[in-house]
Amino acid sequence: MPAITLGINDKTVAAAALGIAFLTAIMGVQANIPGVFKIVVVGFCVLSLILSAVVYQVGFIVLPFITRILKVREIRSGGFEIPPSQDVVLKNVGGFYYAAQFMYAKLYESATAGVEEEQSSYMDLWERAVASVDFPFKFCVLSYLDDILKFREDVETKRAAAQLKLGREREKPRPDALTIDRWEREVAKQNELLARLSSGEKPLGTLMYVMTIAIGVSPEAAIAAAKGQSSELKATFSNALNLEIIELKGEDMKKCLDWEIAFPPTLKDLKGSI
C-alpha cells in the first residue's frame, strides 16, 4: 500500500471529531427515526466527543499510532518529510538522506549539594560527557524570566516539606543519620535559594531539547543511524548530568522543528505551546 501524503496533527483530528459529533447531534435531533437508531446516533456523537477530548489531552501518543496504521506521511515546505512513525524528520539532499531526531531533556535538581557547588560540578560533568561523544549534536536551551512570586512560593513549599520530613525523622526512636543529613541539605538548599531571591536575583526558566542528525543512503539507514546516536546521547547525558531524556514524537517533535526557524516571541506564547 503506498504511503499517503497528508498533513495531519492534533488540531485537524480534534476538529474532525468535533465536526462529526456536531453533525450527528443535529441529525439525531431533527431526523424522524426510531428510538433505537437515535440511541446509535447519540452514542456515535458521544464517542466523537470522547475522541476529540483524548486527542486534545494525549494526541502525542494517539496520532503517531494512527499515522503508522494508515501509513500517513507528511511533506513540509523545504523538502522535509515526516514518516508515519512521526519520530524523525527526513530530507533528501543530493541523493543522500538526512534524519533528525529530537529529544526533550529534563534536569533534576540534586539535594546533595549547595546551589553554587552544584553549578560548578555540573560544568565539569558536562565537559566530560561532551568529550565522550564522537559526533556533533545540538543542545538547545530556551531561557525566560520565570514568575518570581510563584517561584518563591514553590521554594517555600519545598522548604516546608523538607522541614516536616526532617522533623518526623528526628522524632523517631532510632532516626537514620543519612536521612537526616539528606533533609538538612535540602532545607539548606532552599534557604540558599530564598536568600538569593531576597538579594535581588531573578529566577530563570529553561526549556531544553536535544537534536541529532545522521546521514544514510536510504531513509531506513538514516533513521537507524539517528536512533543509534540518540540512544548514545540519552545514555551518556542521563547518567552524567542526572537528566531525563525522552524521544519526542508527533506534535512535540514538530514544535522543535519549527523552533529551529522561529521560537515563540513571548512568554505567554511559549507556555501556551508547551
SULDACOR-V790291 format. One record per residue. RES is the residue in one small letter. SS is DSSP state (@ for helix, = for strand, . for the rest). Layout:
# SULDACOR-V790291
RES/SS  RES/SS
This chain:
# SULDACOR-V790291
m/.  p/.  a/.  i/=  t/=  l/.  g/.  i/.  n/.  d/@  k/@  t/@  v/@  a/@  a/@  a/@  a/@  l/@  g/@  i/@  a/@  f/@  l/@  t/@  a/@  i/@  m/@  g/@  v/@  q/@  a/.  n/.  i/.  p/.  g/@  v/@  f/@  k/@  i/@  v/@  v/@  v/@  g/@  f/@  c/@  v/@  l/@  s/@  l/@  i/@  l/@  s/@  a/@  v/@  v/@  y/@  q/@  v/@  g/@  f/@  i/@  v/@  l/@  p/@  f/@  i/@  t/@  r/@  i/@  l/@  k/.  v/=  r/=  e/=  i/=  r/.  s/.  g/.  g/.  f/=  e/=  i/=  p/.  p/.  s/.  q/.  d/.  v/.  v/=  l/=  k/=  n/=  v/=  g/.  g/.  f/=  y/=  y/=  a/=  a/=  q/=  f/=  m/=  y/=  a/=  k/=  l/=  y/.  e/.  s/.  a/.  t/.  a/.  g/.  v/@  e/@  e/@  e/@  q/@  s/@  s/@  y/@  m/@  d/@  l/@  w/@  e/@  r/@  a/@  v/@  a/@  s/.  v/.  d/.  f/.  p/.  f/.  k/=  f/=  c/=  v/=  l/=  s/=  y/=  l/=  d/.  d/.  i/@  l/@  k/@  f/@  r/@  e/@  d/@  v/@  e/@  t/@  k/@  r/@  a/@  a/@  a/@  q/@  l/@  k/@  l/@  g/@  r/@  e/@  r/@  e/@  k/.  p/.  r/.  p/.  d/.  a/@  l/@  t/@  i/@  d/@  r/@  w/@  e/@  r/@  e/@  v/@  a/@  k/@  q/@  n/@  e/@  l/@  l/@  a/@  r/@  l/@  s/@  s/.  g/.  e/.  k/.  p/.  l/=  g/=  t/=  l/=  m/=  y/=  v/=  m/=  t/=  i/=  a/=  i/=  g/=  v/.  s/.  p/@  e/@  a/@  a/@  i/@  a/@  a/@  a/@  k/@  g/@  q/@  s/@  s/@  e/@  l/@  k/@  a/@  t/@  f/@  s/@  n/@  a/@  l/@  n/.  l/=  e/=  i/=  i/=  e/=  l/.  k/.  g/@  e/@  d/@  m/@  k/@  k/@  c/@  l/@  d/@  w/@  e/.  i/.  a/.  f/.  p/.  p/.  t/.  l/@  k/@  d/@  l/@  k/@  g/@  s/@  i/.
